[in-house]
Amino acid sequence: MLSLIPAAERPYFSQFKEEIQQEVARVLPFLHKVDASKSIASAIVEQAAAAGMAEGTFRRKYYAWKKGGCKALVPANKVPKYLVAKSPRITAAFIAEWRRRVENVQRRAMRQAWNDLLRDVRKGDAIPGLAHWTKMWAEDFPERPIPAACPLTWIPAGLTYNNLRGYAPTKFELVHARQGRRAAAAHRPLVATTRAGLKCGQIYVFDDMWHDHKVNFFDREQSAAIRPLEFHCIDLFSTKKVAWGIRPRLINEDGTHDQLKDREMRQLVCQVLCVVGYLPEGTTLDVENGTATIRKELAEYIDYATDGAVTVQRGGIDKRALLAGAFAPRGVGNFRFKASLESLGGLYHNALAALPGQTGLSPAMQPESLDGLDKYNSSVLDAVKQLSPERAARLWFPVLEFNEFCQIYGEIIDRIDSRTRHDLEGWGPAGNVVEVFVPGPGLDPIPMDLIMANADKFAGAIQLAHADPARFVAFQRLSPNAVWNRGAKDLARVSIIHAPAILGRDNGVHVKISRSHEAWVAFKETHARIRYSPECRQFNTPFSNILPAGGDFIFYPVPGDLRAVVCDADNRPIGWTVQMSVANKADKQSILQAHGEAEHVRSLLESGYRERHAPEAAQIQAMRAHNDAVKDGTIDEPARADSPAAEDSPAYTQIQEPDPGPSLF
């Protein structure tokens, strides 16, 4: 039936919905029959009944068709706006002026721009694309005289609010004009990227994060709940959080808060390079330009320490003005540069959202009860200072303690990194899926490569998989942990001899070896104290020595590792040492381990004495062996000199004095 539409009008109708085209094509045969009949009036009545239409409706359609063709059969409210004939006053110049006026209204108030337009029209102001109001009045009312003043109730044809709304700026243009280029980016196409083709360790993304709740940090100077602050890093390919560090946002003596600093960011970078590892063929560290950044001198040293294998990439800062010569915006980084880590941060926030002391998604969404909770928690913290430790330990706080929070958070990180139910981008094309055998509802799937490697053990599963693969075989997404474990074996690590330079002097801790050869390192932010072994092991050799009691050294603990680099007073690396374990009184294995470490140190402390007095020990040992042999009779008693058979005895040998030679005296 669509063939009944004239060929000249078909391009026009192709822009309509299919149901409108079908309706026009359905009515056309009946209209043609009316047009071919001798009696138009009787034919309209007959064909209206055949078409299932009211007689009046059909008559209007017939005469509209005769006058305007098939286009006239489409209801006006069904015609797209871009096909409706424009008012002659809606010129390109006027549309540009109208949009400029709307864009200059900072708030979402298009009607205000329209009111201002009508005001200027009635005042007789020159408006680009519009004639003077007197000329427009003459065009609209040719039979009426032009009034002395423009009537306030008159709206020129084509300038109604509903009509001009159709010529408003786009959403992108409005946001671009009112907020700027950065906000308008959400309404334009962006660069699409995929993780397919990456490797583990090829791109690391760094960022800082404030946790959305408060915790207690039991320090004598802290009198209020504080928020945990974090630096963290993920591997972009696997999305595994490979390194993270968290500390409380302490309150300083002057009332200010102790924020995250460059020294903590250096700790995270050191952990990634010296403990996690980098890809020898090339690794990129994606950082921002704000808090979670890597300064230029550190980036240059990383390039040196990895022989150019690790480079630093920063998100750009856009300071361009919208127009040449206009006021420039404050430079803001591109948050989409680290979108993968930002979105993962939201997942952590959601998982922790049930913990007490929530601060809300933003200051505007802060729970109203938080103020009362803060005040009550502070009163309980003040009570701690007045009570004995035994009684203070029995107090019940409305928020978590910092170490409790860290433990819960660590469990959540492990749970998120171990999940297989996710929709991470590019997971399939990247090869991060595995074929599994599904035994049945509620049972864990078994990887098919494990089944095929143990064919005898899983013979029944193999048979079921071949018989009904649609039921027993499926593809399961690997967890971030599984992807990371599969690819991390290819990573290399920076020698810890570079750790002091990466960490910087601010992370060096002055240590004075105690009289008992103990080395204690105190951490500023968490007030933790860790004991290190006095054994200083040399780099790349099997040799070691004991740090002397009373000696002054600078220790650089390697984050995420049990080792610490030992430097002399001039900050020159001389070796490395390890943490000494703390035994749990109820854990026999940990006690044995601690004993072993202590015995090893004792043996090293005694090694010099043993070496110096080895001849004495050997003489004593020989004496003991000789005396034992004599007492046991394993050595015969020598014959006496007055024995008559002494000279004849084969066991007797006369010892002759050596000839002294000629005497000089």
FENURKA-V613251 format. One record per helix or strand of 3 or more residues. SS is the DSSP state (alpha for helix, beta for strand). FROM is the first residue (numbers start at 1). LEN is the number of residues. Records with the same first field share a line. If there is no record, write none. Layout:
# FENURKA-V613251
SS=FROM-LEN + FROM-LEN
This chain:
# FENURKA-V613251
alpha=2-3 + 7-7 + 18-19 + 40-12 + 55-19 + 76-3 + 81-3 + 92-13 + 110-14 + 133-8 + 161-5 + 171-8 + 181-7 + 262-15 + 296-10 + 335-17 + 363-3 + 370-17 + 389-4 + 402-16 + 448-6 + 459-9 + 469-4 + 480-11 + 496-8 + 505-3 + 588-25 + 614-19
beta=203-14 + 226-10 + 241-8 + 283-5 + 310-5 + 433-5 + 473-5 + 509-4 + 519-4 + 529-4 + 535-3 + 544-3 + 552-6 + 563-5 + 573-7
